[in-house]
Amino acid sequence: MTTRFESDALLFEAPNWSPDGQTLYVNGDGNLYRLGVEEGDLEQIDLGGLPEINNDHMLSPDGRTMYLSCQDGHIYAFDLVGGVSRRVTNDRGPKFSHYLHGVSPDGQTLAYIGLSTASGDVVTNVYTIPAVGGEDVQITDDGYPDDGSEFSPDGQWIYFNSERGSTLPGHAQLFRVPVAGGAPEQLTFDERVNWFPHPSPTEGRLVYASFPPGTLGHPEDVDVIVRVLEEDGTSRDLMHLFGGQGTINVPSWSPDGRRIAFVSYPIGDAMSGSLSD
């Protein structure tokens, strides 16, 4: 493990990589920052008046566009070169919010979690929408809590976490569903609470955040394990750390599939963003 950056002033979260492997992007205090992988300090990016962002952000495959979930419940596209932004998502009413989690390998489609409270309960499902804007497509349609939807490198699957595999509240496991539609396939079957599956860009493995048994949701400031799920279904622990929410909420692999960027929050120490081989 290599510690790249530490701060005791800014709570930063959710690192992801530029396609050329030279830059990391993180959020903090509603803003977006860039950080050189090898050197330099955090540099705030002027988002041109966009609403405050949360920790769901990711780049287009060409590295020009950053897609961002904002606190107004919508997803925006921000041109990192030209500084121009546009709203991607549709107005589905005040009781519906969009949480971005995936960009297809061809850059044409976004995967997001739609959260609705129209029924009085919180209902989350997996959706897709064209990156240029357009009609939403609902991929899952049920009452199970779903989150963390992300495309496979071949664009044929959407990986996500869900509580559909258990009657125990909060007991999320990892699943995948065909983009073209079909029944979700369960991938993990253990006693821990598993969130945010991120497929490797080069190998048939996933990295994900594993919370202690009995965890509800994906809180911050807990002992978690960053785990790797191999293509044959076996898993191994990559790192034990104090983190949780914000550790690896977004795609975390380096473009060459050799490193993972993550954030930990050491007790009584600085908040540190770290790179791990």
VENKAGI-V159907 format. One record per helix or strand. SS is the DSSP state (hx for helix, st for strand). FROM is the first residue (numbers start at 1). LEN is the number of residues. Records with the same first field share a line. If there is no record, write none. Layout:
BEGIN
SS = FROM-LEN  FROM-LEN
END
This chain:
BEGIN
st = 2-6  12-6  23-6  31-6  43-3  53-7  65-6  75-5  85-3  96-8  109-8  123-8  137-2  146-6  157-6  173-6  185-2  193-7  206-6  222-8  235-9  253-1  260-6  271-6
END
